């Protein structure tokens, strides 16, 4: 009884969703403009790469 209600709700929730389908449409960022995507990726990964070096430099200059 409960299983049927859950199944009915799940199928109705899937049918009522109106999201675009296709490659790149389920990502949280826009991938249509390749240069903007490149800039976003450089900033995102570059910040994560540079952070330890900045912290070490700060600690060295602190003493």
C-alpha positions as YAML, in Angstrom:
chain: A
units: angstrom
residues:
- id: 1
  name: UNK
  ca: [0.00, 0.00, 0.00]
- id: 2
  name: UNK
  ca: [2.68, 2.50, 1.03]
- id: 3
  name: UNK
  ca: [4.95, 1.30, -1.77]
- id: 4
  name: UNK
  ca: [2.30, 2.03, -4.39]
- id: 5
  name: UNK
  ca: [1.76, 5.55, -3.02]
- id: 6
  name: UNK
  ca: [5.49, 6.24, -3.10]
- id: 7
  name: UNK
  ca: [5.77, 4.90, -6.63]
- id: 8
  name: UNK
  ca: [2.84, 7.02, -7.80]
- id: 9
  name: UNK
  ca: [4.33, 10.14, -6.21]
- id: 10
  name: UNK
  ca: [7.78, 9.47, -7.70]
- id: 11
  name: UNK
  ca: [6.46, 9.00, -11.22]
- id: 12
  name: UNK
  ca: [4.23, 12.08, -11.01]
- id: 13
  name: UNK
  ca: [7.18, 14.17, -9.72]
- id: 14
  name: UNK
  ca: [9.32, 13.03, -12.65]
- id: 15
  name: UNK
  ca: [6.59, 13.79, -15.18]
- id: 16
  name: UNK
  ca: [5.90, 17.24, -13.78]
- id: 17
  name: UNK
  ca: [9.53, 18.41, -13.94]
- id: 18
  name: UNK
  ca: [10.21, 20.68, -16.91]
- id: 19
  name: UNK
  ca: [13.98, 20.85, -17.23]
- id: 20
  name: UNK
  ca: [15.88, 21.07, -20.49]
- id: 21
  name: UNK
  ca: [17.52, 17.87, -21.58]
- id: 22
  name: UNK
  ca: [20.68, 17.30, -23.53]
- id: 23
  name: UNK
  ca: [24.44, 17.46, -23.11]
- id: 24
  name: UNK
  ca: [25.57, 20.22, -20.77]
- id: 25
  name: UNK
  ca: [22.08, 21.22, -19.61]
- id: 26
  name: UNK
  ca: [22.33, 19.54, -16.19]
- id: 27
  name: UNK
  ca: [25.50, 21.37, -15.08]
- id: 28
  name: UNK
  ca: [25.45, 24.25, -12.57]
- id: 29
  name: UNK
  ca: [27.35, 26.53, -14.95]
- id: 30
  name: UNK
  ca: [26.96, 27.64, -18.54]
- id: 31
  name: UNK
  ca: [29.09, 25.74, -21.05]
- id: 32
  name: UNK
  ca: [27.83, 27.42, -24.23]
- id: 33
  name: UNK
  ca: [30.58, 30.05, -24.39]
- id: 34
  name: UNK
  ca: [33.91, 28.20, -24.37]
- id: 35
  name: UNK
  ca: [36.01, 31.29, -23.53]
- id: 36
  name: UNK
  ca: [33.88, 32.18, -20.52]
- id: 37
  name: UNK
  ca: [34.03, 28.55, -19.40]
- id: 38
  name: UNK
  ca: [37.82, 28.61, -19.77]
- id: 39
  name: UNK
  ca: [38.09, 31.81, -17.71]
- id: 40
  name: UNK
  ca: [35.81, 30.41, -15.01]
- id: 41
  name: UNK
  ca: [37.83, 27.20, -14.80]
- id: 42
  name: UNK
  ca: [41.16, 29.06, -14.69]
- id: 43
  name: UNK
  ca: [39.95, 31.26, -11.82]
- id: 44
  name: UNK
  ca: [38.37, 28.36, -9.92]
- id: 45
  name: UNK
  ca: [41.26, 25.91, -10.20]
- id: 46
  name: UNK
  ca: [43.91, 28.64, -10.07]
- id: 47
  name: UNK
  ca: [42.61, 29.92, -6.74]
- id: 48
  name: UNK
  ca: [42.73, 26.43, -5.28]
- id: 49
  name: UNK
  ca: [46.25, 25.89, -6.60]
- id: 50
  name: UNK
  ca: [47.65, 29.24, -5.42]
- id: 51
  name: UNK
  ca: [46.10, 29.24, -1.95]
- id: 52
  name: UNK
  ca: [48.75, 27.00, -0.25]
- id: 53
  name: UNK
  ca: [51.58, 29.08, -1.72]
- id: 54
  name: UNK
  ca: [50.02, 32.31, -0.46]
- id: 55
  name: UNK
  ca: [49.55, 30.82, 3.01]
- id: 56
  name: UNK
  ca: [53.18, 29.62, 3.14]
- id: 57
  name: UNK
  ca: [54.45, 33.03, 2.00]
- id: 58
  name: UNK
  ca: [52.36, 34.72, 4.66]
- id: 59
  name: UNK
  ca: [53.72, 32.41, 7.36]
- id: 60
  name: UNK
  ca: [57.33, 32.95, 6.23]
- id: 61
  name: UNK
  ca: [56.97, 36.74, 6.19]
- id: 62
  name: UNK
  ca: [55.26, 36.72, 9.58]
- id: 63
  name: UNK
  ca: [58.43, 35.64, 11.43]
...
